């Protein structure tokens, strides 16, 4: 390339770079000027941050501090259990000869539920009774003969001892025969059997469960801090998800003297009447234990609380302005919380809109949000 053309190309490149640099400087100056320009409605330099601009009142929802009657209570969960519950097992081996119940049937105390083949045991009992009869006859005969001096006293004593041996043999045979029948140990309901007639069962084999359902117990745990307030006979209210809308009454029956060292909890057992049979062992229940009822307790909605590093506070509305007031809370219930210290009955507290408020900010109370999502007009 000739030297003259090379010089022209270099000169054009230098001029282009200078133009780009000038354009970039101009654009940067324009952006900086726009960012430093005041925005309409923005607070002036030195003005305090927070609160509505221009001193306008902030729309908030409020609620009155209510004075109500409050139950001192505690809630827990537990499972229902039968007061009497067994699994029928045979004490001896044998073949099932008869089943005297239907699955799920009620049975009275002492009713025969399952019979094993007892032919051998019945024969042994008959033999023992025959021997007993012979021993009784010998005893009677010797008693008559000793009066006539025909037998010695030793012969009479041996006869009397033989009679006692035969009496014991009859009792033993009778007991063996009785073990061939499984009877209901108490009044209750039979479960689902796992054997049929003709099955050979071994001693100790599980045959069927038997539950007493007229009275049930519920075991649950409470924190150890409630120990001083617990007492036998206290009223307990039970609810079950399987029986919505229904409540069942129970009473504290026993308190475990041992506190669990791991969870620091206390085992409690309550008892309830189930004569109607509506509840079943094994059901999950919710337990509500009421210790006492207190009057004139101050409560506010839970959403009025404002947690902070310094503690819990609320915004109290007075003369169109709010004042952030620290409070001390107590017992909590669904949607409300007890106020132990910091408020008085009738005070108005902010329940929605606290995040934009500062101490002393003007507010305008409005109704709670309508279903459409827009707040109603202020009163």
C-alpha positions in Angstrom: 0.0 0.0 0.0 1.3 3.5 -0.8 2.4 5.6 2.1 -0.1 8.3 1.3 -3.1 6.0 1.6 -1.9 4.5 4.9 -1.7 8.0 6.4 -5.3 8.7 5.4 -6.6 5.5 7.0 -4.8 6.2 10.3 -6.2 9.8 10.4 -9.8 8.6 9.8 -9.5 6.0 12.7 -8.2 8.6 15.1 -11.1 11.0 14.2 -13.6 8.2 14.8 -12.3 7.3 18.2 -12.4 10.9 19.3 -16.0 11.2 18.2 -17.0 8.1 20.2 -15.3 9.4 23.3 -17.2 12.7 23.0 -20.5 11.0 22.6 -19.9 8.7 25.7 -19.0 11.7 27.9 -22.2 13.6 26.8 -24.5 10.6 27.5 -22.9 10.1 31.0 -23.5 13.7 31.9 -27.2 13.4 30.9 -27.8 10.3 33.1 -26.1 11.8 36.1 -28.2 15.0 35.8 -31.4 13.0 35.5 -30.6 10.9 38.6 -29.9 14.0 40.8 -33.1 15.8 39.8 -35.8 15.8 42.5 -38.7 13.4 42.1 -42.2 14.7 42.6 -43.5 13.5 46.0 -40.1 12.4 47.3 -39.0 13.7 50.7 -36.7 16.7 50.7 -33.2 16.4 51.9 -33.1 16.3 55.7 -36.8 15.3 56.0 -37.5 12.4 58.3 -38.0 9.0 56.6 -41.1 6.8 57.1 -44.8 7.6 57.3 -47.1 9.0 54.6 -45.7 11.8 52.5 -46.8 15.3 53.1 -48.3 14.4 56.5 -51.3 12.6 55.0 -53.0 10.0 57.3 -52.2 6.4 56.6 -55.2 4.0 56.2 -55.1 1.2 58.8 -57.4 -1.4 60.2 -58.0 -1.3 64.0 -59.6 -3.4 66.7 -60.7 -2.7 70.3 -59.1 -4.3 73.3 -61.8 -6.7 74.6 -62.4 -7.8 78.2 -63.6 -11.4 78.1 -63.8 -14.6 80.1 -60.9 -16.8 79.4 -60.3 -20.5 80.2 -56.9 -21.4 81.6 -56.4 -24.5 79.5 -53.9 -26.7 77.7 -54.2 -28.9 74.6 -52.6 -32.2 73.7 -53.1 -35.2 71.5 -53.6 -38.8 72.6 -54.9 -42.3 71.6 -57.9 -44.1 73.0 -57.2 -47.5 74.6 -59.4 -50.1 76.2 -59.4 -50.3 80.0 -59.6 -54.1 79.6 -58.0 -55.6 76.5 -56.7 -59.2 76.0 -55.7 -61.6 73.3 -57.2 -65.0 73.8 -54.5 -67.8 73.7 -55.0 -71.4 74.7 -53.0 -72.8 77.6 -52.8 -76.2 76.1 -52.4 -77.6 72.5 -55.4 -79.0 70.8 -57.7 -79.1 67.8 -60.5 -76.4 67.5 -63.8 -78.2 68.0 -66.2 -75.3 68.0 -66.3 -71.5 67.7 -69.1 -69.9 69.7 -69.0 -66.3 68.4 -69.3 -64.2 65.3 -66.6 -61.6 64.5 -67.3 -58.3 66.2 -69.9 -59.8 68.5 -70.5 -58.7 72.0 -70.0 -61.3 74.7 -70.9 -61.5 78.4 -68.3 -62.3 81.1 -67.7 -66.0 81.3 -69.3 -66.8 77.9 -67.6 -69.7 76.0 -65.9 -68.4 72.8 -63.7 -71.2 71.6 -63.8 -74.9 72.4 -60.9 -77.3 71.9 -61.4 -81.1 71.4 -61.7 -82.3 75.1 -62.6 -86.0 74.7 -59.5 -87.2 76.5 -59.9 -84.7 79.3 -63.6 -85.5 79.8 -62.7 -89.2 80.0 -60.0 -88.5 82.6 -62.6 -86.6 84.7 -65.0 -89.5 84.6 -62.3 -91.9 85.7 -61.3 -89.6 88.6 -65.0 -89.3 89.7 -65.4 -93.1 89.6 -62.3 -93.5 91.8 -63.6 -90.8 94.1 -66.9 -92.6 94.5 -65.1 -95.8 95.5 -63.0 -93.9 98.0 -66.1 -92.4 99.5 -67.7 -95.8 99.8 -64.6 -97.3 101.5 -64.5 -94.3 103.9 -68.1 -94.8 104.9 -67.7 -98.5 105.4 -64.6 -98.1 107.6 -66.3 -95.5 109.7 -69.0 -98.1 110.5 -66.5 -100.9 111.1 -64.3 -98.9 113.5 -67.3 -98.4 115.8 -67.6 -102.1 116.0 -63.8 -102.5 116.5 -63.5 -104.5 113.3 -60.7 -102.2 111.7 -57.9 -100.3 113.2 -57.6 -96.6 113.4 -54.7 -96.8 111.0 -56.9 -98.4 108.4 -59.4 -95.6 108.8 -56.7 -92.9 108.4 -55.4 -94.6 105.2 -59.0 -94.6 103.8 -59.5 -90.9 104.7 -56.1 -90.0 103.0 -57.1 -92.0 99.9 -60.4 -90.1 99.7 -58.5 -86.8 99.8 -56.2 -88.0 97.0 -59.2 -88.9 94.8 -60.8 -85.5 95.5 -57.6 -83.8 94.3 -57.6 -86.0 91.2 -61.2 -85.0 90.4 -60.2 -81.3 90.8 -57.2 -81.8 88.6 -59.1 -83.5 85.8 -61.8 -80.8 86.0 -59.2 -78.1 85.7 -57.7 -79.8 82.6 -61.1 -80.1 81.0 -61.8 -76.4 81.8 -58.6 -75.3 79.9 -60.1 -76.8 76.7 -62.7 -73.9 76.6 -61.7 -70.3 76.1 -64.1 -68.0 77.9 -64.6 -64.2 77.9 -62.7 -62.8 80.9 -65.0 -59.7 81.1 -67.9 -58.2 79.1 -66.7 -56.9 75.8 -66.5 -57.3 72.0 -64.8 -60.1 70.2 -62.4 -59.1 67.4 -61.6 -60.9 64.1 -60.7 -64.5 64.6 -57.6 -66.0 62.9 -58.6 -69.8 63.2 -61.3 -72.1 62.0 -62.9 -75.3 63.2 -60.5 -78.1 62.8 -57.3 -76.1 63.1 -54.7 -77.5 65.4 -53.4 -74.7 67.7 -50.4 -74.7 70.0 -50.4 -73.3 73.5 -49.8 -69.6 73.6 -51.0 -69.1 69.9 -53.0 -65.9 69.3 -56.5 -66.7 68.4 -58.6 -63.5 68.7 -58.5 -60.2 70.5 -61.2 -59.3 73.0 -61.8 -55.6 74.0 -63.9 -54.0 76.7 -65.3 -50.9 75.0 -67.8 -49.6 77.5 -65.1 -47.6 79.3 -62.0 -46.2 77.5 -58.9 -44.5 78.6 -56.8 -41.9 76.8 -53.1 -41.4 77.5 -51.5 -38.0 76.7 -48.5 -35.9 77.7 -48.2 -32.4 79.1 -45.2 -30.1 79.7 -43.9 -30.4 83.3 -44.8 -26.7 84.0 -48.4 -27.8 84.3 -47.7 -30.2 87.1 -48.8 -27.9 89.9 -52.2 -27.4 88.3 -52.9 -31.1 87.5 -55.1 -33.1 89.8 -57.1 -36.3 89.7 -60.7 -35.8 88.7 -60.2 -32.8 86.5 -62.5 -32.4 83.5 -61.1 -33.3 80.1 -62.8 -32.6 76.8 -62.0 -34.9 73.8 -62.6 -34.4 70.1 -61.9 -36.7 67.2 -61.4 -36.0 63.5 -63.4 -39.1 62.8 -66.4 -37.6 64.7 -66.4 -33.9 63.6 -68.5 -31.5 65.7 -68.8 -33.9 68.6 -67.2 -33.5 72.1 -66.8 -36.2 74.7 -66.3 -35.7 78.4 -63.6 -37.5 80.4 -61.9 -37.1 83.8 -58.3 -37.4 84.8 -57.8 -40.8 86.3 -54.1 -41.0 87.0 -50.9 -38.9 86.8 -47.5 -40.7 86.2 -45.2 -39.9 89.1 -42.2 -40.1 86.7 -41.4 -37.1 84.4 -39.7 -38.0 81.1 -36.1 -36.7 81.4 -35.8 -36.3 77.6 -38.8 -34.2 76.8 -39.6 -33.0 80.3 -43.2 -34.1 79.8 -45.7 -35.7 82.2 -47.8 -38.7 81.3 -51.5 -38.3 82.2 -54.3 -40.8 81.8 -58.0 -39.9 81.6 -61.1 -42.2 81.6 -64.3 -41.7 79.7 -67.6 -43.6 79.5 -68.3 -45.2 76.1 -71.6 -47.0 76.8 -72.9 -46.0 73.4 -69.9 -47.5 71.7 -69.3 -44.5 69.4 -65.6 -44.4 70.0 -63.1 -47.3 69.4 -59.8 -48.2 70.9 -56.9 -46.9 68.9 -58.6 -43.7 67.7 -56.6 -40.5 67.6 -58.2 -37.7 69.7 -57.4 -34.1 70.6 -57.4 -33.4 74.4 -58.4 -30.1 76.0 -57.8 -29.8 79.7 -59.4 -26.8 81.5 -57.7 -25.8 84.8 -59.7 -22.7 85.6 -61.8 -19.9 84.1 -60.7 -16.2 84.5 -62.9 -13.1 84.2 -62.1 -9.7 82.7 -59.1 -10.9 80.7 -57.9 -8.4 78.1 -57.4 -9.8 74.6 -56.5 -8.5 71.1 -56.2 -10.1 67.7 -52.9 -11.8 67.1 -52.2 -9.8 64.0 -51.9 -6.6 66.1 -48.6 -7.8 67.6 -45.4 -6.2 66.2 -42.3 -8.3 67.1 -39.0 -6.5 67.4 -35.6 -7.0 69.0 -36.7 -5.0 72.1 -39.8 -7.2 72.5 -43.4 -7.3 71.4 -45.4 -4.1 71.0 -48.6 -2.7 69.4 -49.7 0.5 67.8 -52.3 2.2 69.9 -54.5 4.8 68.1 -55.3 8.0 70.0 -56.5 11.3 68.6 -55.8 10.3 65.0 -52.2 9.3 65.7 -50.5 6.1 66.7 -48.2 5.4 69.6 -46.0 2.3 69.7 -46.6 0.6 73.1 -44.7 -2.4 74.4 -47.0 -5.1 75.8 -46.6 -8.4 77.8 -48.6 -11.3 76.4 -50.1 -14.3 78.1 -52.2 -17.2 77.0 -52.9 -17.6 73.3 -56.1 -18.9 71.7 -57.3 -19.3 68.1 -56.9 -15.8 66.6 -56.4 -13.9 69.8 -53.8 -13.3 72.5 -54.1 -12.3 76.2 -52.5 -9.0 77.1 -51.1 -9.1 80.6 -49.6 -5.6 80.7 -49.5 -2.5 78.5 -53.1 -1.9 77.4 -56.5 -1.1 78.9 -60.0 -2.3 77.9 -61.4 -0.1 75.1 -58.0 0.9 73.6 -57.8 0.8 69.8 -54.9 -1.1 68.3 -53.8 -1.3 64.7 -54.3 -4.8 63.2 -53.2 -4.2 59.6 -50.8 -1.6 58.1 -48.2 -1.6 60.9 -45.2 -2.1 58.6 -45.5 1.5 57.3 -46.1 3.2 60.6 -43.8 5.1 62.9 -44.5 6.4 66.4 -46.7 9.5 66.2 -47.8 9.0 62.5 -51.3 10.2 61.6 -53.7 7.3 60.7 -57.2 6.9 59.3 -59.1 3.9 60.5 -60.9 1.8 57.8 -63.0 -1.3 57.8 -61.4 -4.7 57.2 -60.8 -5.7 53.6 -63.9 -6.7 51.6 -64.1 -10.0 49.7 -63.1 -8.2 46.5 -59.8 -7.2 48.1 -60.6 -3.5 48.4 -61.0 -1.9 51.9 -64.3 -0.3 52.7 -64.7 3.4 53.3 -63.5 4.8 56.6 -66.1 5.5 59.3 
